[in-house]
Amino acid sequence: MDDNRIVELYLSRNEEAINQTALKYGSKLRRIADNILNDIETAKECENDTYNETWNLIPPHEPRTYLFAFVGRIVRNIALNVCKKNSAQKRYAVHCELTQEMEECLPAGNDPEEEANAAFLTEQIDAFLESCPKEQRIIFVRRYWYFDTVQEISEKYGFSESKVKVVLFRLRAALKKHLEKGGYAI
């Protein structure tokens, strides 16, 4: 079923919308959560929470052309919140590692002014990624959005692990420069 029809089901408050969302995107949502949490049972809970949150957010939102991005963001945020809640446990080291990598090129966000400019920051990151070749965008998004490991990225796209590491290192450095040019102090 296409996304537009699924959103119509949500808008008409038909519970089949959840079933169709699970059928179409369930495995992808679980993978995002599992990559963050490294715990399939908790990832399944995040997936279920995502359906509940989606039910509550449609309406007023109508993500007819971007349903996966909509539910993907929800599951990612839910999983990150679980991760933060359990951050003292070592099994959540992947999130900490990725956070440390990105801290090198992103503003801290502790300042209220920085928080107010979050939308502008998002635009800057989007503009940066649009300026990158497709291969680099894929590597960046797979690592920092989907939390794929370097090994998973290299296997999926046929790159060597060292190439993926070098591309990520260079992209972080280039992103840092791009953001500094945009007025962000890192």
N, C-alpha and C positions, 0 to 999 in steps of 0.2 A: 504494500500500500504506500502511496506517495505521502510525503510530509504534509502537504496541504490537506489531504483527506484526514490524516491523523489529527491535525490541529482542529479540523472541523468537529471531530469526535469529542475532543476536549471541550470545545466551545459549547457543544450541545450537552455536556456533562454525561457523556456515554462512557462507561467504564471500559469499554472495548478499546478506548484510546490507550490505556495503560498496557493492555495485552499487545496491541500493535507496536507500541514503542518498544516493549521488551523484545518482541519478535525481531524487529528491525535493528535495534541498537543495543540490546542487552549485553551481548558478549563484548562489545566495544566499551561500554560503560564499566563493566566489571574489570576489564583489562586496565583502564585508566586508574581505577581505584586500587587495584592490586599492585600496579607499578608504584604507586605512592606508598601503600601500606605494607606490601609484601605479606599479605594475610588474606587468603581467598575468602574466608568466612566473613571477615569484616568488610571486604570488598562487596560481597553479596548484600550485606546490610546497607552499605552506601548506595548500591544500585536501587534497592527497594526504597530507601529514603528519597532518592532522586525522583522516582515515580510520584511519590507523595508530594514532593515540592513542586514538580511540574504540574500536577493536578491543581495545586493552589495558585500557581502563577499564570495559568492559562484558564480563563482570562485573568487579568487584563491584557497580558502580552499575547501576541499572535505570531509566533515564529514560523510562519508558513514556509519560508524559503531557507530557513537556517535552523531547523529543529535539532539536528545533531549537535551543532555548535551550542545551542541553548541548553540541551540536557547534558552535554559534555562539560560545559562550564559548571553546571549545578553539581554533578558527581565529583568533579575535581575539587570544588570548594568544600563539599561535604567531607571528602577524604582528607583534604589538607587540615580541616578543623579537627578531625579525629586524630590525625597525626600530631597536631599541636597539643591536643589534650594528653596524648600519650608520649610526648616527646622525650621524656626521661628514659624510655625504654630503648635499648640498643637496636631493636629490630627496625626502627624507623630511621636508621642512619642514612639511607638513600636520600630522603628529603633534606636532611641536614647538609649532606655533601653537595647537592644541587643548589641549595640556598647559599652556601659558602661560595660556590663558583659564580653565581649571579651577583653576589654582594660586591664583587670586584668591579662590576660595570653598571650597577644600578644605584640610584640614590636610596638612602636608608629609609625614608618615608616616616621618620619619627617626628619630623617637624610638621605642625598643622598646615603650614603653607604647602608643603610637598603633598600632603594628603589631599588638599583641595585641588591640586593640579594633577590628580591621578588620571583623569580623562586625557589631558594633554600628553602625559607620559605614554599612555596607551597609543595615542596617535603617533608619537615619535617612534615608538618601537615598531608599530605597523609600517610606518614610512621606511624605517631602516630595513625591515625584512623585505619590503617590496623592492628595494634597491639591490638586494642580494640575488645571485643566480638561484634558480629553482633548487638545485642540489643542496646548496647551503641552507636555504629556507627549510627544506625537508629535514635535514639533520638537526637544525636548531629547534624546530617545533617538536620533532620526535623526542628530543632529549628534555626540553624544558616545559613542554605542555603535557606530553603523554608520559614523561618520566621513563622512557625506554633507556636501557643500559647501552653503553657504547657497543658492547658485543651484539646486542639485538639489532641495533641500527646497522652495524657492519654486515651482519648476516642477511638482513632483510633487503639491503640495497646493493650488496656485493662490493662494499668498500672494505679496505683493511681497517683494523681497529686504530692503527696509528693515524691513518688519514682522518678518521672521524674525530679523534682527539685533537689533531692539529686544526681541523676546520672549526671545531668548537672553541678552541683557544683563540684563534684569529677572529672569530665572530664576536666573542666577548670583548676583545680589545677594540674592535671596530665599533661595536655598539657603545662602548664607553666613550669613545671619541665623538660619535654621533650625538650622544646625549649631552656631552659637554658643550658641543657647538650649539645645541638647542637651549643652553642656559642651565643645565643641571650640573650641580657640583657633586662630584662623586667622592 
